[in-house]
Amino acid sequence: MFKKILFICLLPLVASAQETIYDSFVLAPGWTKLSFIPPESGTYTLPTYPKATNGNVINHKSEVKSLYQLYDNKITLLNFMYTTCTDINGCPLATAVFHKIQQKVSKDPVLSKKIRLLSLSFDPKNDTPDVLKLYATGTDKQLVDWQFLTSSSPELLDPILRGYQQRIVKEYDENGNYIGSISHILRVFLIDQEKNVRNIYSVSFLHPDLLINDIKTLLDPKTKNGTVIARSAN
């Protein structure tokens, strides 16, 4: 429990980490500035994946919601995580990127109301609403709504994980005891206002500037929900 609280207390430091802090690690691009100039929002198209999966969850305020309720009329970024993850390029990276997005987008009061950030734990036994409430401390001070979610049981969570093809492997010791670590591939999902998955970000492309550009592309008046509209030759 001490490790969990310590990690929570260090979360603001993680969100603003620079290369010098973790010079023993090879940091993912999301920790640093982009090494290239991304295309301007609205000048490119986004793919359309199958419909986002629904399911019942519990937020850090102990409110039971469906994912579709949370997606409704919002551009949503969804990531799967657990609070005791120690891989700096895993869950802490996604949390830091979401912090940066929240801070950047909060400067635009119009855009900020159209976005929702969701972090769904795949460790419901340990990540209770009370733990997530501690983990979420400070995130409610920004204009962008960021909710931390869990489930009442692994059985209710499993269909959601399968729907997003989010595979997890819990790690056990030689005696078969769960040691608190979960192997997983970091993936963040961009979901449009019609509840369609429009992009899936891996570690290599999980950068706040890229994600914000994609959000703006979905909302750009020159496009139709992220698809460039052909202009007349005249």
N, C-alpha and C positions, 0 to 999 in steps of 0.2 A: 504493500500500500504506500510505503514511503517513496518508492521509485515512481509510482503513478503520480503522487502529489508533486514530487520534484519535477517531473516532466511537464506537468501542467503549469507550474510556476515559471518554468523556463520557456514556455511557448512563445511569449513576445520576443524573446531573444532569438529563437529559432526562426521566427517570421522575418526578422531583419538581418539574418546571418549573411556575412560576406565571405569571400574565399579565404581570407586570412584566418578566420575562426576555425575553419575545417580544412587546414592545409594538409592534413594527412589523408583526406578523402579526394576522390575525383568527383567533383560536384556536377550534378545535372545542370543543363542550361537554365532551368527555372530559377536558380539561385543568383544568377548574374545577369548582366545586360545582354541583349541579343547581339549576336555577332554579324547580323545582316539586317537589311531594311526590309520588313515584311511588306507584301502588297497592300495597297490602300483598301480599306473596307469598302465593300460594294462593287469591287472590280473583278470579283471572282465568285465562283459558285461553291456551294457546300454539298456534299453527298447526302442522300437520304437513306437511312437504315430502317429496319423494321420498327414498328411502334414500340415506344418505351414500355417496359413491363410495370404493371401496377402491383400493389401489395400494401398491407397495413403495417405501420411503423409507429414508434413512440418518440416524440421529440424531447429535447432537454428540459422542457417545461412540464413533462409527464402527460402531454396531450396525445391522444390516439388519433392518427391521421392516416389517410391513404396517400400513396405517392401521387396519384392523379389529382387529389385535392391540392397538393403542394405544387404540382406542375401547372395548374390551371391558370391560363392567361399570363404566364411568366416565361421568360427565357431562363432555363435552369441549367446549372452546372452541378452534376452529381458525382461524388467520389465515394469509394468504399475504403474504410480505414479501421484502425483500432488504436486506442489511446496509448498503449504501451509499446508501440512499434519503435524500434531503435535504429532502423535503417534510414540514414539521413536522406537518401534518395527515394524513400518509400513514402509512408504516410506523412512524416514531417514535411517533405517537399510539397505534397498536395495541400497541406494546411497552410504552409507559407505562401504558396501561389494564391490560394483563396484570400489570405490576408491582404496581399498586394492588390488583388482585383477589387476587394472591398474598399480599400483605401483610395484607389485610383478612381473607381466609378462613383464613389460617394461625393466626389467633387462636381458631379453632374446630377442635380436633383431630379431631372426628367428621366434620364437613363437608369438611374439607380432604382427607381420604382418599378422598372420592367424586368428586373433580374432577381433571381433567388439562388442562393448557394445552399447545397445540401451535402452533409457529410454523414454517411450511413455506416455505422460500426458493424463489422461481421463477427464481433465478440460480445454477444448480448449478455453472457453470463457475468463478465467483468465490467462491461461498459453499460452500467445502469443509467437511468435518467439523472440520478444524483451525481454520478461521476461525470457525465456529459455536461451537466450544468456547470461544474467547476471548469471543465475543459473549454467551455464556451465563454468564460468570463471575459468581458471586454468587447466581444464581437457584436453585442447588441447596441453599441454606442455609435455605429456607423449607419448610414442611410440604407445600405443594401442588406436585405434580410438574409441572415445566415443561420440555418437550423442544423443542429446535431441530432442524429436519429439513431435509434436502436430498435430492437424487436423484443417481443415478450418471450420468444423461444427460438432455438435454432431451427425447429421444424417449420415455423412460419417464415423464417428468413431464407431458408434454402430455395424455395421457388423464385424468390427475387434474385438471388445470386445466379441461379441457372438462367433466368431470363436475360440477364446482362452478361452471361458467360464469364462471370467473375469467379474464377476457381481459387479456392483457398485450401491450404494443407496445414492442419495443426501439428505442432511438433511435440513429441513425447520422449521421455527418458527411457532407459533400458528396462525400467520396471512398469512401463506403460502409463506413467503419470504425465499429464499435460503440463508442460513447462512454461506456458504463457506466451510462446512465440508462434506466429502464424506466417507461413510462406505464402506469398501472393504476387501477382503481377499488377503493378500500379496502372490503373486506367481511370480516366475522367471522361464523363459523358456530357456532351452538349445536347440539350433537349429543347425543341422549339415550342411555340405556344400551342401547337396542335398535338403535342406530346409525341413527336417523332424524334428519334435520335438523329442528329445532324452531323456530329463528329465524335470521334473517340481519340483521346490524346494519350500517347504513351509518355514515358519519362523523357524521351528525346525532344518532344514537342510540347511539353507542359510548361508553357511560359505565359505570364500574365498578359503580355502585349499581344501575343497570338490569339489567346482566348478572347480578349476584349475586342480585337479586330473581327473575329468570327461572330461575336454577339452583335456588333454594330452592322455587320453584313446582313444578318437576319432581320434587322430592324430598318435597314437603309431604304428610304422611299424610292430609290432608283431600282430596287430589286423587289421581287415577289418572294418574300420569305427565304432569302438567300439564293435565289435563282435570278441571274441577270436577265432583264427583259430586253428583247431585241428592239432596237431603235429603228424608226423609219428612215429610209434612205434620204428622205427630204429633211 
